[in-house]
Amino acid sequence: MIGIIGTFQLFDQFYIFSAGSGGPNNATLTLVLLIYQYAFKNLEMGYAADLALMLASVIMLATVIQRSLYREEQLK
């Protein structure tokens, strides 16, 4: 689960690689880089906060699913 969360939060490698632009045709645009662009380049803090909350909810949902699957596996 930690690996999946780490994958969702990739930022610094793609920021350095594409200078924060997302690369040609947004090839290296990740969700966290998109949040950064909306928050600090476009100054749309509300939309960036919405994206951050959606990312947090997706991570929480994936964690709950993983924990429930592991709990079922542990009971067998």
Backbone atoms as SQL, in Angstrom:
CREATE TABLE atoms (id INTEGER PRIMARY KEY, chain TEXT, resi INTEGER, resn TEXT, atom TEXT, x REAL, y REAL, z REAL);
INSERT INTO atoms VALUES
  (1, 'A', 1, 'MET', 'N', 0.829, -1.200, 0.000),
  (2, 'A', 1, 'MET', 'CA', 0.000, 0.000, 0.000),
  (3, 'A', 1, 'MET', 'C', 0.865, 1.251, 0.000),
  (4, 'A', 2, 'ILE', 'N', 1.991, 1.189, 0.695),
  (5, 'A', 2, 'ILE', 'CA', 2.874, 2.355, 0.735),
  (6, 'A', 2, 'ILE', 'C', 3.419, 2.655, -0.662),
  (7, 'A', 3, 'GLY', 'N', 3.697, 1.625, -1.440),
  (8, 'A', 3, 'GLY', 'CA', 4.159, 1.825, -2.808),
  (9, 'A', 3, 'GLY', 'C', 3.116, 2.496, -3.684),
  (10, 'A', 4, 'ILE', 'N', 1.859, 2.116, -3.510),
  (11, 'A', 4, 'ILE', 'CA', 0.776, 2.730, -4.284),
  (12, 'A', 4, 'ILE', 'C', 0.620, 4.192, -3.903),
  (13, 'A', 5, 'ILE', 'N', 0.671, 4.483, -2.615),
  (14, 'A', 5, 'ILE', 'CA', 0.577, 5.879, -2.166),
  (15, 'A', 5, 'ILE', 'C', 1.752, 6.686, -2.699),
  (16, 'A', 6, 'GLY', 'N', 2.935, 6.110, -2.684),
  (17, 'A', 6, 'GLY', 'CA', 4.107, 6.791, -3.231),
  (18, 'A', 6, 'GLY', 'C', 3.963, 7.084, -4.715),
  (19, 'A', 7, 'THR', 'N', 3.345, 6.166, -5.441),
  (20, 'A', 7, 'THR', 'CA', 3.113, 6.373, -6.864),
  (21, 'A', 7, 'THR', 'C', 2.144, 7.524, -7.105),
  (22, 'A', 8, 'PHE', 'N', 1.102, 7.614, -6.274),
  (23, 'A', 8, 'PHE', 'CA', 0.154, 8.724, -6.401),
  (24, 'A', 8, 'PHE', 'C', 0.818, 10.067, -6.125),
  (25, 'A', 9, 'GLN', 'N', 1.858, 10.083, -5.313),
  (26, 'A', 9, 'GLN', 'CA', 2.447, 11.338, -4.870),
  (27, 'A', 9, 'GLN', 'C', 3.729, 11.715, -5.600),
  (28, 'A', 10, 'LEU', 'N', 3.976, 11.126, -6.764),
  (29, 'A', 10, 'LEU', 'CA', 5.164, 11.490, -7.535),
  (30, 'A', 10, 'LEU', 'C', 5.087, 12.958, -7.940),
  (31, 'A', 11, 'PHE', 'N', 6.114, 13.693, -7.604),
  (32, 'A', 11, 'PHE', 'CA', 6.117, 15.112, -7.946),
  (33, 'A', 11, 'PHE', 'C', 7.506, 15.578, -8.366),
  (34, 'A', 12, 'ASP', 'N', 8.476, 15.423, -7.486),
  (35, 'A', 12, 'ASP', 'CA', 9.764, 16.077, -7.690),
  (36, 'A', 12, 'ASP', 'C', 10.499, 15.610, -8.940),
  (37, 'A', 13, 'GLN', 'N', 10.455, 14.317, -9.252),
  (38, 'A', 13, 'GLN', 'CA', 11.138, 13.833, -10.450),
  (39, 'A', 13, 'GLN', 'C', 10.552, 14.468, -11.708),
  (40, 'A', 14, 'PHE', 'N', 9.232, 14.516, -11.797),
  (41, 'A', 14, 'PHE', 'CA', 8.598, 15.063, -12.995),
  (42, 'A', 14, 'PHE', 'C', 8.679, 16.585, -13.032),
  (43, 'A', 15, 'TYR', 'N', 8.710, 17.220, -11.878),
  (44, 'A', 15, 'TYR', 'CA', 8.873, 18.668, -11.838),
  (45, 'A', 15, 'TYR', 'C', 10.247, 19.057, -12.369),
  (46, 'A', 16, 'ILE', 'N', 11.268, 18.340, -11.928),
  (47, 'A', 16, 'ILE', 'CA', 12.625, 18.632, -12.394),
  (48, 'A', 16, 'ILE', 'C', 12.767, 18.269, -13.877),
  (49, 'A', 17, 'PHE', 'N', 12.217, 17.130, -14.258),
  (50, 'A', 17, 'PHE', 'CA', 12.344, 16.646, -15.633),
  (51, 'A', 17, 'PHE', 'C', 11.686, 17.584, -16.637),
  (52, 'A', 18, 'SER', 'N', 10.521, 18.126, -16.291),
  (53, 'A', 18, 'SER', 'CA', 9.784, 18.947, -17.256),
  (54, 'A', 18, 'SER', 'C', 9.754, 20.431, -16.889),
  (55, 'A', 19, 'ALA', 'N', 10.532, 20.831, -15.901),
  (56, 'A', 19, 'ALA', 'CA', 10.569, 22.226, -15.437),
  (57, 'A', 19, 'ALA', 'C', 9.183, 22.703, -15.003),
  (58, 'A', 20, 'GLY', 'N', 8.381, 21.797, -14.479),
  (59, 'A', 20, 'GLY', 'CA', 7.078, 22.153, -13.941),
  (60, 'A', 20, 'GLY', 'C', 5.970, 22.318, -14.958),
  (61, 'A', 21, 'SER', 'N', 6.254, 22.022, -16.221),
  (62, 'A', 21, 'SER', 'CA', 5.251, 22.268, -17.257),
  (63, 'A', 21, 'SER', 'C', 4.420, 21.033, -17.596),
  (64, 'A', 22, 'GLY', 'N', 4.863, 19.866, -17.193),
  (65, 'A', 22, 'GLY', 'CA', 4.150, 18.651, -17.563),
  (66, 'A', 22, 'GLY', 'C', 4.696, 18.008, -18.817),
  (67, 'A', 23, 'GLY', 'N', 5.711, 18.600, -19.399),
  (68, 'A', 23, 'GLY', 'CA', 6.353, 18.024, -20.570),
  (69, 'A', 23, 'GLY', 'C', 5.574, 18.264, -21.843),
  (70, 'A', 24, 'PRO', 'N', 6.116, 17.770, -22.951),
  (71, 'A', 24, 'PRO', 'CA', 5.415, 17.935, -24.224),
  (72, 'A', 24, 'PRO', 'C', 4.129, 17.123, -24.243),
  (73, 'A', 25, 'ASN', 'N', 3.053, 17.783, -24.581),
  (74, 'A', 25, 'ASN', 'CA', 1.740, 17.150, -24.659),
  (75, 'A', 25, 'ASN', 'C', 1.348, 16.522, -23.314),
  (76, 'A', 26, 'ASN', 'N', 1.800, 17.126, -22.215),
  (77, 'A', 26, 'ASN', 'CA', 1.511, 16.678, -20.839),
  (78, 'A', 26, 'ASN', 'C', 1.895, 15.224, -20.601),
  (79, 'A', 27, 'ALA', 'N', 3.005, 14.786, -21.192),
  (80, 'A', 27, 'ALA', 'CA', 3.434, 13.393, -21.072),
  (81, 'A', 27, 'ALA', 'C', 3.885, 13.050, -19.653),
  (82, 'A', 28, 'THR', 'N', 4.391, 14.021, -18.904),
  (83, 'A', 28, 'THR', 'CA', 4.865, 13.742, -17.546),
  (84, 'A', 28, 'THR', 'C', 4.002, 14.427, -16.489),
  (85, 'A', 29, 'LEU', 'N', 2.788, 14.746, -16.824),
  (86, 'A', 29, 'LEU', 'CA', 1.892, 15.420, -15.887),
  (87, 'A', 29, 'LEU', 'C', 1.285, 14.404, -14.933),
  (88, 'A', 30, 'THR', 'N', 1.552, 14.568, -13.644),
  (89, 'A', 30, 'THR', 'CA', 0.957, 13.721, -12.620),
  (90, 'A', 30, 'THR', 'C', -0.090, 14.536, -11.870),
  (91, 'A', 31, 'LEU', 'N', -0.870, 13.868, -11.035),
  (92, 'A', 31, 'LEU', 'CA', -1.928, 14.567, -10.311),
  (93, 'A', 31, 'LEU', 'C', -1.347, 15.601, -9.355),
  (94, 'A', 32, 'VAL', 'N', -0.261, 15.267, -8.686),
  (95, 'A', 32, 'VAL', 'CA', 0.332, 16.216, -7.738),
  (96, 'A', 32, 'VAL', 'C', 0.950, 17.402, -8.487),
  (97, 'A', 33, 'LEU', 'N', 1.547, 17.157, -9.638),
  (98, 'A', 33, 'LEU', 'CA', 2.075, 18.262, -10.451),
  (99, 'A', 33, 'LEU', 'C', 0.938, 19.144, -10.961),
  (100, 'A', 34, 'LEU', 'N', -0.193, 18.540, -11.292),
  (101, 'A', 34, 'LEU', 'CA', -1.366, 19.313, -11.708),
  (102, 'A', 34, 'LEU', 'C', -1.870, 20.181, -10.559),
  (103, 'A', 35, 'ILE', 'N', -1.894, 19.628, -9.351),
  (104, 'A', 35, 'ILE', 'CA', -2.289, 20.417, -8.174),
  (105, 'A', 35, 'ILE', 'C', -1.344, 21.594, -7.991),
  (106, 'A', 36, 'TYR', 'N', -0.052, 21.354, -8.147),
  (107, 'A', 36, 'TYR', 'CA', 0.942, 22.426, -8.039),
  (108, 'A', 36, 'TYR', 'C', 0.701, 23.509, -9.088),
  (109, 'A', 37, 'GLN', 'N', 0.441, 23.098, -10.317),
  (110, 'A', 37, 'GLN', 'CA', 0.219, 24.078, -11.376),
  (111, 'A', 37, 'GLN', 'C', -0.996, 24.950, -11.094),
  (112, 'A', 38, 'TYR', 'N', -2.089, 24.326, -10.659),
  (113, 'A', 38, 'TYR', 'CA', -3.286, 25.117, -10.365),
  (114, 'A', 38, 'TYR', 'C', -3.073, 26.022, -9.161),
  (115, 'A', 39, 'ALA', 'N', -2.349, 25.547, -8.161),
  (116, 'A', 39, 'ALA', 'CA', -2.188, 26.338, -6.945),
  (117, 'A', 39, 'ALA', 'C', -1.208, 27.494, -7.117),
  (118, 'A', 40, 'PHE', 'N', -0.055, 27.242, -7.735),
  (119, 'A', 40, 'PHE', 'CA', 1.005, 28.243, -7.717),
  (120, 'A', 40, 'PHE', 'C', 1.286, 28.913, -9.050),
  (121, 'A', 41, 'LYS', 'N', 0.865, 28.322, -10.136),
  (122, 'A', 41, 'LYS', 'CA', 1.059, 28.982, -11.434),
  (123, 'A', 41, 'LYS', 'C', -0.209, 29.700, -11.874),
  (124, 'A', 42, 'ASN', 'N', -1.362, 29.035, -11.736),
  (125, 'A', 42, 'ASN', 'CA', -2.631, 29.640, -12.144),
  (126, 'A', 42, 'ASN', 'C', -3.314, 30.384, -11.012),
  (127, 'A', 43, 'LEU', 'N', -2.845, 30.197, -9.790),
  (128, 'A', 43, 'LEU', 'CA', -3.400, 30.806, -8.577),
  (129, 'A', 43, 'LEU', 'C', -4.886, 30.490, -8.395),
  (130, 'A', 44, 'GLU', 'N', -5.277, 29.276, -8.755),
  (131, 'A', 44, 'GLU', 'CA', -6.635, 28.801, -8.535),
  (132, 'A', 44, 'GLU', 'C', -6.609, 27.858, -7.336),
  (133, 'A', 45, 'MET', 'N', -6.555, 28.451, -6.146),
  (134, 'A', 45, 'MET', 'CA', -6.388, 27.667, -4.923),
  (135, 'A', 45, 'MET', 'C', -7.581, 26.754, -4.644),
  (136, 'A', 46, 'GLY', 'N', -8.782, 27.190, -4.974),
  (137, 'A', 46, 'GLY', 'CA', -9.964, 26.379, -4.729),
  (138, 'A', 46, 'GLY', 'C', -9.948, 25.090, -5.537),
  (139, 'A', 47, 'TYR', 'N', -9.606, 25.201, -6.815),
  (140, 'A', 47, 'TYR', 'CA', -9.556, 24.011, -7.668),
  (141, 'A', 47, 'TYR', 'C', -8.425, 23.093, -7.228),
  (142, 'A', 48, 'ALA', 'N', -7.293, 23.674, -6.845),
  (143, 'A', 48, 'ALA', 'CA', -6.176, 22.866, -6.355),
  (144, 'A', 48, 'ALA', 'C', -6.550, 22.144, -5.066),
  (145, 'A', 49, 'ALA', 'N', -7.278, 22.804, -4.185),
  (146, 'A', 49, 'ALA', 'CA', -7.716, 22.167, -2.946),
  (147, 'A', 49, 'ALA', 'C', -8.698, 21.044, -3.236),
  (148, 'A', 50, 'ASP', 'N', -9.585, 21.237, -4.205),
  (149, 'A', 50, 'ASP', 'CA', -10.511, 20.164, -4.594),
  (150, 'A', 50, 'ASP', 'C', -9.762, 18.950, -5.123),
  (151, 'A', 51, 'LEU', 'N', -8.756, 19.185, -5.971),
  (152, 'A', 51, 'LEU', 'CA', -7.962, 18.079, -6.491),
  (153, 'A', 51, 'LEU', 'C', -7.213, 17.362, -5.373),
  (154, 'A', 52, 'ALA', 'N', -6.690, 18.123, -4.417),
  (155, 'A', 52, 'ALA', 'CA', -5.967, 17.515, -3.292),
  (156, 'A', 52, 'ALA', 'C', -6.905, 16.673, -2.430),
  (157, 'A', 53, 'LEU', 'N', -8.126, 17.147, -2.223),
  (158, 'A', 53, 'LEU', 'CA', -9.098, 16.362, -1.454),
  (159, 'A', 53, 'LEU', 'C', -9.504, 15.101, -2.208),
  (160, 'A', 54, 'MET', 'N', -9.634, 15.197, -3.523),
  (161, 'A', 54, 'MET', 'CA', -9.952, 13.999, -4.307),
  (162, 'A', 54, 'MET', 'C', -8.800, 12.997, -4.246),
  (163, 'A', 55, 'LEU', 'N', -7.568, 13.469, -4.298),
  (164, 'A', 55, 'LEU', 'CA', -6.416, 12.579, -4.183),
  (165, 'A', 55, 'LEU', 'C', -6.401, 11.899, -2.822),
  (166, 'A', 56, 'ALA', 'N', -6.664, 12.662, -1.769),
  (167, 'A', 56, 'ALA', 'CA', -6.696, 12.088, -0.423),
  (168, 'A', 56, 'ALA', 'C', -7.805, 11.051, -0.292),
  (169, 'A', 57, 'SER', 'N', -8.966, 11.327, -0.886),
  (170, 'A', 57, 'SER', 'CA', -10.069, 10.363, -0.787),
  (171, 'A', 57, 'SER', 'C', -9.779, 9.093, -1.584),
  (172, 'A', 58, 'VAL', 'N', -9.121, 9.213, -2.731),
  (173, 'A', 58, 'VAL', 'CA', -8.749, 8.031, -3.508),
  (174, 'A', 58, 'VAL', 'C', -7.743, 7.187, -2.735),
  (175, 'A', 59, 'ILE', 'N', -6.772, 7.838, -2.093),
  (176, 'A', 59, 'ILE', 'CA', -5.785, 7.110, -1.295),
  (177, 'A', 59, 'ILE', 'C', -6.457, 6.431, -0.105),
  (178, 'A', 60, 'MET', 'N', -7.383, 7.130, 0.558),
  (179, 'A', 60, 'MET', 'CA', -8.092, 6.515, 1.689),
  (180, 'A', 60, 'MET', 'C', -8.946, 5.342, 1.228),
  (181, 'A', 61, 'LEU', 'N', -9.631, 5.483, 0.101),
  (182, 'A', 61, 'LEU', 'CA', -10.454, 4.402, -0.417),
  (183, 'A', 61, 'LEU', 'C', -9.599, 3.180, -0.774),
  (184, 'A', 62, 'ALA', 'N', -8.464, 3.414, -1.420),
  (185, 'A', 62, 'ALA', 'CA', -7.563, 2.306, -1.756),
  (186, 'A', 62, 'ALA', 'C', -7.039, 1.630, -0.498),
  (187, 'A', 63, 'THR', 'N', -6.766, 2.414, 0.543),
  (188, 'A', 63, 'THR', 'CA', -6.301, 1.847, 1.806),
  (189, 'A', 63, 'THR', 'C', -7.371, 1.003, 2.467),
  (190, 'A', 64, 'VAL', 'N', -8.606, 1.485, 2.468),
  (191, 'A', 64, 'VAL', 'CA', -9.711, 0.726, 3.073),
  (192, 'A', 64, 'VAL', 'C', -9.935, -0.580, 2.321),
  (193, 'A', 65, 'ILE', 'N', -9.894, -0.533, 0.999),
  (194, 'A', 65, 'ILE', 'CA', -10.072, -1.752, 0.197),
  (195, 'A', 65, 'ILE', 'C', -8.945, -2.739, 0.480),
  (196, 'A', 66, 'GLN', 'N', -7.721, -2.259, 0.520),
  (197, 'A', 66, 'GLN', 'CA', -6.581, -3.131, 0.776),
  (198, 'A', 66, 'GLN', 'C', -6.663, -3.737, 2.165),
  (199, 'A', 67, 'ARG', 'N', -7.038, -2.939, 3.156),
  (200, 'A', 67, 'ARG', 'CA', -7.147, -3.459, 4.518),
  (201, 'A', 67, 'ARG', 'C', -8.257, -4.492, 4.640),
  (202, 'A', 68, 'SER', 'N', -9.380, -4.273, 3.948),
  (203, 'A', 68, 'SER', 'CA', -10.466, -5.251, 4.024),
  (204, 'A', 68, 'SER', 'C', -10.079, -6.553, 3.334),
  (205, 'A', 69, 'LEU', 'N', -9.370, -6.471, 2.209),
  (206, 'A', 69, 'LEU', 'CA', -8.912, -7.681, 1.534),
  (207, 'A', 69, 'LEU', 'C', -7.892, -8.428, 2.382),
  (208, 'A', 70, 'TYR', 'N', -7.002, -7.713, 3.030),
  (209, 'A', 70, 'TYR', 'CA', -5.993, -8.348, 3.866),
  (210, 'A', 70, 'TYR', 'C', -6.641, -8.973, 5.091),
  (211, 'A', 71, 'ARG', 'N', -7.639, -8.325, 5.647),
  (212, 'A', 71, 'ARG', 'CA', -8.325, -8.854, 6.821),
  (213, 'A', 71, 'ARG', 'C', -9.033, -10.159, 6.477),
  (214, 'A', 72, 'GLU', 'N', -9.676, -10.227, 5.288),
  (215, 'A', 72, 'GLU', 'CA', -10.328, -11.463, 4.855),
  (216, 'A', 72, 'GLU', 'C', -9.301, -12.568, 4.655),
  (217, 'A', 73, 'GLU', 'N', -8.168, -12.226, 4.108),
  (218, 'A', 73, 'GLU', 'CA', -7.105, -13.192, 3.859),
  (219, 'A', 73, 'GLU', 'C', -6.526, -13.705, 5.188),
  (220, 'A', 74, 'GLN', 'N', -6.453, -12.847, 6.153),
  (221, 'A', 74, 'GLN', 'CA', -5.889, -13.202, 7.450),
  (222, 'A', 74, 'GLN', 'C', -6.840, -14.124, 8.232),
  (223, 'A', 75, 'LEU', 'N', -8.147, -13.979, 8.028),
  (224, 'A', 75, 'LEU', 'CA', -9.108, -14.789, 8.754),
  (225, 'A', 75, 'LEU', 'C', -9.163, -16.231, 8.246),
  (226, 'A', 76, 'LYS', 'N', -8.713, -16.488, 7.039),
  (227, 'A', 76, 'LYS', 'CA', -8.793, -17.831, 6.452),
  (228, 'A', 76, 'LYS', 'C', -7.757, -18.744, 6.991);
